[in-house]
């Protein structure tokens, strides 16, 4: 039994290592790594699915600041349409029903589920909220660990 577990663990590590693409790492000024996740309907998504300036934000259901910030982003995007594309990546994995959280919190922005945390690894996520501003050309312009300062949000959404 123990040998089967060790063998399964070794195979899982090899698969995870080959899938995670460690060569894709987020760095300011560099091309943004692609998203390796699915929307809440189970459809695979790619960063190129969104055009223009993108605000990619990692969040967790247990992070109250994250949810408040997502609501703030929605208001800014509604007041300034076509300025910034919002992409919210949930990193709770299997432990949370993200669809239910989105419905309960009445979130309307696109929510992506990083089930295997591959995208979080590519973006070197330490905690939530963490956000990245990605240029229309696909490069990382800025990284924010924690809440984005109000003056930076104003510049981003209002120009």
FIBA-167953 format. One line per field, with one value per residue: y, z, x of N, C-alpha, C in turn; residue in three letters; residue number from 1. Coordinates in steps of 0.05 Angstrom, whole numbers, padded with zeros to 5 digits, always signed. Layout:
N
n.py	c(Y, ...)
n.pz	c(Z, ...)
n.px	c(X, ...)
ca.py	c(Y, ...)
ca.pz	c(Z, ...)
ca.px	c(X, ...)
c.py	c(Y, ...)
c.pz	c(Z, ...)
c.px	c(X, ...)
rest	c(Ala, ...)
nr	c(NUM, ...)
% end
This chain:
159
n.py	c(-00024, +00025, +00031, +00038, +00087, +00121, +00115, +00137, +00189, +00205, +00202, +00241, +00286, +00290, +00298, +00347, +00380, +00380, +00403, +00452, +00490, +00520, +00555, +00599, +00658, +00712, +00779, +00848, +00889, +00849, +00798, +00777, +00717, +00663, +00647, +00590, +00562, +00556, +00582, +00594, +00563, +00520, +00526, +00530, +00583, +00636, +00686, +00720, +00721, +00767, +00834, +00895, +00938, +00902, +00882, +00838, +00801, +00766, +00729, +00709, +00674, +00678, +00725, +00785, +00837, +00828, +00815, +00863, +00897, +00875, +00889, +00944, +00950, +00933, +00975, +01019, +01001, +01000, +01054, +01073, +01051, +01004, +01017, +00986, +00916, +00869, +00814, +00765, +00721, +00665, +00631, +00590, +00535, +00468, +00472, +00510, +00531, +00566, +00587, +00593, +00631, +00675, +00685, +00696, +00742, +00775, +00786, +00811, +00813, +00778, +00715, +00670, +00604, +00580, +00523, +00484, +00516, +00533, +00580, +00616, +00601, +00614, +00669, +00679, +00681, +00704, +00721, +00742, +00802, +00802, +00838, +00850, +00895, +00892, +00908, +00929, +00905, +00859, +00858, +00860, +00914, +00933, +00910, +00894, +00879, +00866, +00916, +00959, +01024, +01082, +01127, +01103, +01069, +01107, +01131, +01086, +01072, +01120, +01149)
n.pz	c(+00000, +00017, -00021, -00068, -00057, -00054, -00107, -00135, -00115, -00136, -00191, -00195, -00181, -00224, -00267, -00250, -00251, -00305, -00327, -00303, -00325, -00309, -00333, -00348, -00320, -00282, -00292, -00284, -00340, -00375, -00420, -00403, -00367, -00392, -00375, -00339, -00331, -00316, -00334, -00296, -00320, -00338, -00383, -00417, -00409, -00438, -00433, -00477, -00490, -00472, -00492, -00500, -00444, -00386, -00322, -00279, -00226, -00167, -00121, -00059, -00027, +00028, +00039, +00058, +00042, -00011, -00036, -00028, -00058, -00109, -00118, -00119, -00165, -00203, -00202, -00218, -00270, -00293, -00292, -00326, -00381, -00427, -00416, -00382, -00379, -00336, -00298, -00255, -00214, -00178, -00124, -00090, -00099, -00093, -00044, -00039, -00064, -00116, -00153, -00123, -00085, -00119, -00137, -00087, -00071, -00111, -00156, -00219, -00255, -00298, -00273, -00258, -00245, -00213, -00208, -00203, -00187, -00222, -00251, -00210, -00192, -00236, -00235, -00188, -00138, -00073, -00034, -00024, -00034, -00098, -00153, -00224, -00275, -00342, -00405, -00469, -00506, -00481, -00440, -00372, -00334, -00282, -00213, -00157, -00090, -00044, -00030, -00085, -00090, -00085, -00119, -00160, -00181, -00201, -00242, -00275, -00290, -00304, -00332)
n.px	c(+00016, +00038, +00079, +00049, +00025, +00071, +00089, +00046, +00048, +00098, +00088, +00048, +00077, +00113, +00077, +00052, +00097, +00110, +00065, +00060, +00095, +00143, +00178, +00150, +00143, +00120, +00140, +00153, +00149, +00158, +00130, +00066, +00051, +00011, -00057, -00075, -00127, -00199, -00263, -00324, -00361, -00334, -00303, -00242, -00196, -00157, -00107, -00106, -00160, -00182, -00180, -00140, -00122, -00113, -00135, -00113, -00131, -00118, -00155, -00187, -00240, -00243, -00218, -00234, -00221, -00207, -00256, -00284, -00251, -00258, -00312, -00306, -00273, -00310, -00348, -00316, -00303, -00353, -00367, -00328, -00329, -00299, -00247, -00213, -00203, -00230, -00205, -00216, -00185, -00197, -00168, -00181, -00186, -00210, -00236, -00276, -00340, -00339, -00375, -00422, -00404, -00394, -00446, -00472, -00443, -00456, -00424, -00403, -00362, -00315, -00300, -00249, -00228, -00174, -00159, -00116, -00077, -00037, -00034, -00029, +00022, +00053, +00049, +00074, +00047, +00038, +00002, -00067, -00105, -00074, -00053, -00046, -00028, -00037, -00012, -00041, -00008, +00007, +00044, +00069, +00054, +00049, +00051, +00013, +00015, -00031, -00081, -00097, -00072, -00114, -00102, -00074, -00112, -00148, -00116, -00111, -00165, -00189, -00153)
ca.py	c(+00000, +00048, +00034, +00050, +00116, +00134, +00115, +00156, +00215, +00211, +00207, +00267, +00308, +00293, +00310, +00374, +00394, +00384, +00420, +00479, +00508, +00538, +00576, +00623, +00672, +00741, +00800, +00874, +00896, +00825, +00787, +00764, +00688, +00657, +00636, +00561, +00559, +00553, +00599, +00580, +00544, +00498, +00531, +00538, +00611, +00646, +00715, +00733, +00724, +00795, +00853, +00921, +00938, +00882, +00881, +00811, +00802, +00741, +00733, +00685, +00678, +00685, +00751, +00806, +00859, +00819, +00818, +00892, +00908, +00866, +00906, +00971, +00947, +00932, +01002, +01035, +00992, +01008, +01083, +01079, +01027, +00999, +01027, +00964, +00890, +00857, +00785, +00757, +00693, +00654, +00612, +00573, +00507, +00452, +00476, +00530, +00531, +00593, +00596, +00602, +00655, +00696, +00691, +00709, +00769, +00789, +00795, +00810, +00812, +00750, +00700, +00646, +00586, +00569, +00498, +00471, +00538, +00536, +00608, +00629, +00595, +00629, +00697, +00679, +00691, +00700, +00724, +00756, +00805, +00810, +00846, +00857, +00910, +00881, +00927, +00917, +00888, +00835, +00860, +00868, +00942, +00938, +00889, +00904, +00859, +00880, +00934, +00979, +01051, +01097, +01144, +01085, +01060, +01130, +01132, +01063, +01072, +01146, +01160)
ca.pz	c(+00000, +00019, -00047, -00087, -00050, -00062, -00136, -00143, -00109, -00155, -00217, -00193, -00181, -00252, -00283, -00242, -00260, -00334, -00334, -00292, -00342, -00292, -00348, -00351, -00294, -00284, -00286, -00294, -00365, -00391, -00429, -00381, -00371, -00398, -00354, -00341, -00313, -00329, -00324, -00278, -00336, -00345, -00408, -00414, -00417, -00443, -00428, -00502, -00493, -00466, -00508, -00487, -00418, -00369, -00293, -00270, -00197, -00153, -00097, -00044, -00015, +00056, +00040, +00057, +00026, -00039, -00046, -00029, -00080, -00134, -00121, -00127, -00193, -00220, -00203, -00235, -00298, -00302, -00296, -00346, -00398, -00448, -00407, -00370, -00377, -00309, -00297, -00227, -00212, -00152, -00118, -00068, -00106, -00088, -00018, -00040, -00087, -00126, -00166, -00101, -00074, -00138, -00136, -00061, -00070, -00134, -00173, -00247, -00271, -00305, -00252, -00267, -00223, -00216, -00194, -00197, -00178, -00241, -00257, -00186, -00192, -00258, -00226, -00163, -00118, -00045, -00018, -00037, -00063, -00114, -00179, -00245, -00297, -00366, -00427, -00493, -00520, -00466, -00420, -00345, -00329, -00253, -00195, -00131, -00070, -00026, -00044, -00103, -00080, -00099, -00140, -00182, -00193, -00216, -00266, -00292, -00300, -00314, -00349)
ca.px	c(+00000, +00056, +00092, +00029, +00022, +00095, +00090, +00025, +00058, +00119, +00076, +00034, +00097, +00122, +00055, +00049, +00121, +00109, +00042, +00062, +00111, +00158, +00193, +00133, +00143, +00112, +00160, +00145, +00162, +00159, +00105, +00051, +00046, -00017, -00074, -00080, -00151, -00225, -00284, -00342, -00377, -00317, -00290, -00214, -00192, -00130, -00104, -00113, -00189, -00188, -00163, -00135, -00110, -00126, -00129, -00114, -00130, -00121, -00171, -00196, -00266, -00239, -00205, -00255, -00210, -00208, -00284, -00290, -00237, -00272, -00336, -00296, -00265, -00335, -00360, -00299, -00306, -00380, -00366, -00309, -00330, -00279, -00221, -00198, -00216, -00226, -00204, -00213, -00177, -00201, -00147, -00190, -00184, -00234, -00248, -00298, -00357, -00335, -00400, -00440, -00392, -00399, -00475, -00477, -00431, -00467, -00402, -00410, -00338, -00307, -00286, -00235, -00221, -00147, -00162, -00091, -00059, -00016, -00032, -00017, +00051, +00066, +00049, +00088, +00028, +00045, -00022, -00088, -00106, -00051, -00063, -00027, -00038, -00025, -00016, -00053, +00012, +00010, +00066, +00062, +00061, +00051, +00042, +00005, +00009, -00049, -00100, -00086, -00077, -00136, -00092, -00066, -00137, -00158, -00100, -00117, -00192, -00198, -00131)
c.py	c(+00025, +00053, +00046, +00080, +00131, +00136, +00136, +00185, +00223, +00218, +00234, +00290, +00312, +00306, +00340, +00391, +00399, +00402, +00448, +00499, +00529, +00560, +00601, +00636, +00702, +00759, +00826, +00880, +00873, +00816, +00772, +00734, +00684, +00646, +00606, +00554, +00558, +00573, +00582, +00561, +00521, +00502, +00541, +00567, +00616, +00676, +00731, +00735, +00752, +00813, +00879, +00918, +00919, +00885, +00853, +00811, +00775, +00746, +00707, +00693, +00687, +00712, +00773, +00830, +00853, +00824, +00847, +00905, +00900, +00883, +00934, +00971, +00948, +00960, +01020, +01027, +01000, +01038, +01091, +01055, +01027, +01010, +01004, +00939, +00877, +00827, +00778, +00728, +00683, +00631, +00593, +00543, +00493, +00459, +00496, +00528, +00560, +00604, +00607, +00628, +00679, +00705, +00706, +00737, +00786, +00802, +00791, +00808, +00782, +00738, +00674, +00630, +00573, +00543, +00485, +00491, +00541, +00565, +00623, +00624, +00611, +00659, +00700, +00691, +00684, +00702, +00739, +00780, +00812, +00815, +00854, +00873, +00900, +00900, +00913, +00899, +00862, +00835, +00869, +00896, +00947, +00913, +00902, +00880, +00874, +00898, +00953, +01007, +01066, +01113, +01127, +01075, +01083, +01133, +01110, +01065, +01099, +01160, +01184)
c.pz	c(+00000, -00008, -00068, -00082, -00059, -00093, -00146, -00138, -00128, -00182, -00217, -00194, -00210, -00269, -00276, -00253, -00290, -00342, -00325, -00307, -00326, -00307, -00352, -00323, -00299, -00276, -00299, -00319, -00384, -00400, -00406, -00387, -00377, -00374, -00360, -00323, -00330, -00318, -00308, -00293, -00346, -00371, -00403, -00424, -00421, -00439, -00453, -00507, -00487, -00481, -00492, -00461, -00400, -00340, -00284, -00240, -00185, -00127, -00084, -00030, +00014, +00060, +00036, +00040, -00004, -00050, -00048, -00053, -00107, -00139, -00130, -00156, -00211, -00223, -00221, -00265, -00309, -00309, -00319, -00366, -00419, -00441, -00399, -00370, -00351, -00312, -00268, -00225, -00183, -00147, -00095, -00074, -00101, -00063, -00018, -00066, -00098, -00139, -00145, -00089, -00093, -00138, -00110, -00060, -00093, -00151, -00202, -00265, -00277, -00283, -00263, -00243, -00229, -00199, -00185, -00188, -00197, -00247, -00234, -00184, -00213, -00250, -00199, -00140, -00090, -00028, -00035, -00021, -00074, -00142, -00198, -00266, -00322, -00390, -00450, -00508, -00505, -00446, -00393, -00340, -00299, -00238, -00168, -00112, -00048, -00043, -00062, -00093, -00098, -00122, -00165, -00196, -00211, -00243, -00286, -00305, -00313, -00332, -00338)
c.px	c(+00017, +00070, +00074, +00026, +00047, +00097, +00070, +00035, +00080, +00108, +00062, +00054, +00108, +00102, +00053, +00073, +00120, +00086, +00046, +00079, +00126, +00173, +00176, +00130, +00137, +00135, +00151, +00162, +00164, +00131, +00092, +00047, +00017, -00031, -00078, -00103, -00176, -00244, -00304, -00361, -00360, -00302, -00261, -00211, -00162, -00129, -00112, -00143, -00198, -00169, -00160, -00120, -00126, -00116, -00134, -00111, -00135, -00135, -00179, -00222, -00264, -00226, -00226, -00246, -00211, -00236, -00291, -00276, -00249, -00297, -00328, -00287, -00289, -00347, -00343, -00301, -00333, -00380, -00347, -00307, -00308, -00252, -00202, -00215, -00209, -00224, -00198, -00207, -00179, -00181, -00155, -00189, -00211, -00249, -00272, -00313, -00357, -00360, -00419, -00430, -00398, -00428, -00482, -00467, -00440, -00445, -00409, -00386, -00331, -00291, -00275, -00227, -00194, -00145, -00136, -00069, -00034, -00012, -00020, +00013, +00065, +00069, +00062, +00071, +00037, +00020, -00043, -00096, -00079, -00061, -00041, -00041, -00022, -00032, -00030, -00034, +00018, +00033, +00056, +00072, +00065, +00041, +00036, +00000, -00006, -00067, -00085, -00092, -00098, -00126, -00084, -00091, -00149, -00143, -00108, -00145, -00201, -00177, -00119)
rest	c(Unk, Unk, Unk, Unk, Unk, Unk, Unk, Unk, Unk, Unk, Unk, Unk, Unk, Unk, Unk, Unk, Unk, Unk, Unk, Unk, Unk, Unk, Unk, Unk, Unk, Unk, Unk, Unk, Unk, Unk, Unk, Unk, Unk, Unk, Unk, Unk, Unk, Unk, Unk, Unk, Unk, Unk, Unk, Unk, Unk, Unk, Unk, Unk, Unk, Unk, Unk, Unk, Unk, Unk, Unk, Unk, Unk, Unk, Unk, Unk, Unk, Unk, Unk, Unk, Unk, Unk, Unk, Unk, Unk, Unk, Unk, Unk, Unk, Unk, Unk, Unk, Unk, Unk, Unk, Unk, Unk, Unk, Unk, Unk, Unk, Unk, Unk, Unk, Unk, Unk, Unk, Unk, Unk, Unk, Unk, Unk, Unk, Unk, Unk, Unk, Unk, Unk, Unk, Unk, Unk, Unk, Unk, Unk, Unk, Unk, Unk, Unk, Unk, Unk, Unk, Unk, Unk, Unk, Unk, Unk, Unk, Unk, Unk, Unk, Unk, Unk, Unk, Unk, Unk, Unk, Unk, Unk, Unk, Unk, Unk, Unk, Unk, Unk, Unk, Unk, Unk, Unk, Unk, Unk, Unk, Unk, Unk, Unk, Unk, Unk, Unk, Unk, Unk, Unk, Unk, Unk, Unk, Unk, Unk)
nr	c(1, 2, 3, 4, 5, 6, 7, 8, 9, 10, 11, 12, 13, 14, 15, 16, 17, 18, 19, 20, 21, 22, 23, 24, 25, 26, 27, 28, 29, 30, 31, 32, 33, 34, 35, 36, 37, 38, 39, 40, 41, 42, 43, 44, 45, 46, 47, 48, 49, 50, 51, 52, 53, 54, 55, 56, 57, 58, 59, 60, 61, 62, 63, 64, 65, 66, 67, 68, 69, 70, 71, 72, 73, 74, 75, 76, 77, 78, 79, 80, 81, 82, 83, 84, 85, 86, 87, 88, 89, 90, 91, 92, 93, 94, 95, 96, 97, 98, 99, 100, 101, 102, 103, 104, 105, 106, 107, 108, 109, 110, 111, 112, 113, 114, 115, 116, 117, 118, 119, 120, 121, 122, 123, 124, 125, 126, 127, 128, 129, 130, 131, 132, 133, 134, 135, 136, 137, 138, 139, 140, 141, 142, 143, 144, 145, 146, 147, 148, 149, 150, 151, 152, 153, 154, 155, 156, 157, 158, 159)
% end
